[in-house]
Amino acid sequence: MARTALRPRAGFRLRTAKSDKPPRPPESARTERAEKPAKPGGAARRVRPARASRPADRERRPLPWPLRVLAMLCAFAFMVAFAVVLARLTLEPSPASESLTHTNLNPGDSLRAYLDQPELRDAARQIGGNLVLGIPFGVLVPVLAPGTRGILRVLLLTAIVMLMVEFAQGALVTGRAFDVDDVILNTTGALVGYLLLGRRLSRAVHS
């Protein structure tokens, strides 16, 4: 009987082993500990504020459809008027200047001839006039044909049209000749028109 009384029970040993572990703190204590600020010597974690949305990231409001139709009609009317003016300036015969005109296939020859003129006004008229003739292409073509938006497409289309005009001048019109420098100046004018107004106007109409 004495030996049986001194022997510890298995259940009592298991309960003693479990009681050796520290009790688990309740959920509220863990939450308070997590919310405590960091120690002065430790590195504090900074929370970056959310960035404010920039105005450029906002979606652009498209124009109402009546304004789009009106813009397309105005662009078409200006394009027709420009075509008439272009035909009058480039395809109208000039018998008086027949002996003065000659075909130019070397880029830069006509430009040097324009700049060598004694009157600066004449040089400005020749160079500026060809530049101005190309500006409507850069402004109106992207509006009328959305598929041509982009600098390379506008320049390519302008160069093709002006090459056709110059070929018609040299082959069919009296007193006119093909000049590659005119094509270069017209294409440069189209680039200026596209960068200044054509790109923005096309986005406003077709966005």
Phi and psi in degrees as a GROMACS rama.xvg file:
@    title "Ramachandran Plot"
@    xaxis  label "Phi"
@    yaxis  label "Psi"
@TYPE xy
-67.2115  -38.9776  ALA-2
-67.2701  -34.0352  ARG-3
-70.5363  -34.5302  THR-4
-72.1841  -32.3406  ALA-5
-80.3718  -16.3355  LEU-6
-77.5459  126.513  ARG-7
-74.1716  149.48  PRO-8
-83.4759  152.462  ARG-9
-67.7726  -37.8021  ALA-10
-64.6197  -39.3565  GLY-11
-65.5225  -36.8082  PHE-12
-66.6602  -39.7232  ARG-13
-66.125  -39.8953  LEU-14
-68.1622  -32.2571  ARG-15
-69.3195  -39.2186  THR-16
-65.5329  -37.5668  ALA-17
-68.7532  -35.2796  LYS-18
-74.6135  -11.9474  SER-19
-71.1065  -25.7528  ASP-20
-75.9798  143.326  LYS-21
-68.5351  144.556  PRO-22
-65.0661  144.471  PRO-23
-75.4398  129.816  ARG-24
-67.3936  151.867  PRO-25
-67.9622  169.307  PRO-26
-63.6293  -35.1811  GLU-27
-67.3045  -36.0541  SER-28
-68.1822  -38.3326  ALA-29
-66.4701  -35.0952  ARG-30
-67.7938  -42.1868  THR-31
-64.6499  -37.9795  GLU-32
-66.4712  -37.2976  ARG-33
-69.1545  -28.8365  ALA-34
-85.7254  -5.24679  GLU-35
-69.4914  143.152  LYS-36
-67.7368  159.654  PRO-37
-69.9786  160.109  ALA-38
-67.6223  156.258  LYS-39
-59.7114  -34.1221  PRO-40
-80.9108  -16.8952  GLY-41
-84.6431  165.125  GLY-42
-84.2705  124.696  ALA-43
-84.0173  140.048  ALA-44
-87.4557  123.354  ARG-45
-95.4159  137.631  ARG-46
-101.903  116.401  VAL-47
-77.7604  132.943  ARG-48
-68.9551  151.973  PRO-49
-66.1134  139.603  ALA-50
-72.4392  138.955  ARG-51
-74.705  143.433  ALA-52
-67.8352  135.314  SER-53
-80.3976  152.119  ARG-54
-62.0948  -29.3952  PRO-55
-69.7749  -23.0303  ALA-56
-79.7065  -11.4523  ASP-57
-71.7424  149.212  ARG-58
-71.9623  138.262  GLU-59
-79.7208  136.83  ARG-60
-80.5581  124.956  ARG-61
-72.202  157.308  PRO-62
-69.9516  146.661  LEU-63
-61.2251  153.719  PRO-64
-62.4864  -32.4385  TRP-65
-62.7537  -38.6189  PRO-66
-68.5602  -34.3216  LEU-67
-64.0494  -45.3036  ARG-68
-62.879  -40.886  VAL-69
-64.6503  -40.9643  LEU-70
-64.898  -39.9662  ALA-71
-65.11  -40.9011  MET-72
-65.6928  -41.7759  LEU-73
-64.4023  -41.4775  CYS-74
-64.1242  -39.4607  ALA-75
-66.1785  -41.6318  PHE-76
-64.3285  -43.2143  ALA-77
-64.1225  -36.3857  PHE-78
-67.0265  -39.5403  MET-79
-65.2861  -44.2953  VAL-80
-62.5875  -39.2324  ALA-81
-66.0802  -37.9061  PHE-82
-63.6644  -38.2621  ALA-83
-65.1829  -45.0958  VAL-84
-64.0686  -40.86  VAL-85
-63.095  -40.9094  LEU-86
-66.3212  -38.0636  ALA-87
-66.6126  -36.2405  ARG-88
-81.1053  -29.3028  LEU-89
-109.335  -29.1368  THR-90
-107.648  2.98666  LEU-91
-82.3763  129.55  GLU-92
-62.7821  147.879  PRO-93
-137.599  80.723  SER-94
-61.5436  -28.1479  PRO-95
-66.6963  -28.771  ALA-96
-101.197  15.8391  SER-97
-64.9767  -37.7611  GLU-98
-75.9971  -14.5982  SER-99
-96.0297  -18.9024  LEU-100
-89.7906  149.78  THR-101
-154.319  153.196  HIS-102
-72.1161  136.768  THR-103
-124.387  114.351  ASN-104
-109.068  -0.40337  LEU-105
-104.253  114.046  ASN-106
-60.5519  130.131  PRO-107
104.275  -18.3758  GLY-108
-66.7951  -47.0271  ASP-109
-68.3391  -35.1224  SER-110
-62.7172  -41.9879  LEU-111
-66.1146  -36.5393  ARG-112
-66.812  -37.6587  ALA-113
-64.2872  -43.292  TYR-114
-73.7973  -20.8099  LEU-115
-83.6192  -2.00378  ASP-116
-68.398  144.607  GLN-117
-65.7386  -32.558  PRO-118
-94.6433  124.121  GLU-119
-65.1953  -28.5366  LEU-120
-63.7799  -39.4555  ARG-121
-66.3028  -40.7025  ASP-122
-65.0567  -42.029  ALA-123
-65.4387  -35.6367  ALA-124
-67.8499  -41.6069  ARG-125
-68.4292  -49.9566  GLN-126
-72.472  -47.348  ILE-127
-64.6791  -35.9146  GLY-128
-63.5862  -41.1141  GLY-129
-68.9822  -34.2177  ASN-130
-66.1901  -43.6328  LEU-131
-64.9109  -34.699  VAL-132
-62.9998  -26.7037  LEU-133
-88.6369  -16.7766  GLY-134
-61.584  -45.0518  ILE-135
-58.1971  -28.8894  PRO-136
-62.7919  -45.6887  PHE-137
-68.533  -22.695  GLY-138
-90.744  -45.9159  VAL-139
-91.8327  -33.8367  LEU-140
-61.8932  -44.7601  VAL-141
-63.9654  -25.373  PRO-142
-76.3289  -44.2311  VAL-143
-76.2051  -31.344  LEU-144
-128.444  92.0899  ALA-145
-59.5209  -24.6587  PRO-146
-69.1863  -13.1588  GLY-147
-96.7223  9.96705  THR-148
-65.8161  141.75  ARG-149
121.911  143.426  GLY-150
-61.8578  -46.1318  ILE-151
-64.7646  -40.3027  LEU-152
-68.3538  -42.0723  ARG-153
-63.8134  -43.9097  VAL-154
-64.2645  -40.8467  LEU-155
-65.4191  -44.4777  LEU-156
-64.9944  -42.9008  LEU-157
-62.5573  -43.2485  THR-158
-62.8057  -39.2451  ALA-159
-65.1175  -46.4722  ILE-160
-62.8887  -44.5918  VAL-161
-69.598  -31.5503  MET-162
-64.4866  -40.4193  LEU-163
-63.6706  -41.7539  MET-164
-63.1689  -44.0695  VAL-165
-66.3716  -37.7925  GLU-166
-64.0877  -40.5285  PHE-167
-64.7292  -38.8204  ALA-168
-59.8871  -50.2097  GLN-169
-68.5938  -29.313  GLY-170
-96.1371  -28.9937  ALA-171
-120.041  -24.0254  LEU-172
-103.381  132.054  VAL-173
-75.9663  134.064  THR-174
82.0794  7.31854  GLY-175
-120.151  154.806  ARG-176
-145.717  158.76  ALA-177
-74.0052  132.887  PHE-178
-138.825  115.96  ASP-179
-69.756  -26.4319  VAL-180
-67.9787  -30.2563  ASP-181
-64.5814  -39.0088  ASP-182
-63.955  -41.0382  VAL-183
-64.746  -42.1903  ILE-184
-68.5019  -40.5326  LEU-185
-62.8873  -41.4381  ASN-186
-67.0791  -37.6559  THR-187
-63.685  -39.5323  THR-188
-63.1755  -37.864  GLY-189
-63.6611  -38.0012  ALA-190
-62.3989  -43.814  LEU-191
-62.4309  -44.8592  VAL-192
-63.9198  -37.2798  GLY-193
-68.3512  -42.8963  TYR-194
-70.5069  -34.5018  LEU-195
-79.1319  -43.7225  LEU-196
-136.74  -36.7244  LEU-197
-60.6553  -41.2285  GLY-198
-65.1436  -45.7623  ARG-199
-67.6578  -42.6815  ARG-200
-65.2119  -38.227  LEU-201
-66.4604  -39.7452  SER-202
-65.9748  -38.7942  ARG-203
-67.2796  -33.8684  ALA-204
-83.0812  -38.6696  VAL-205
-106.254  2.38978  HIS-206
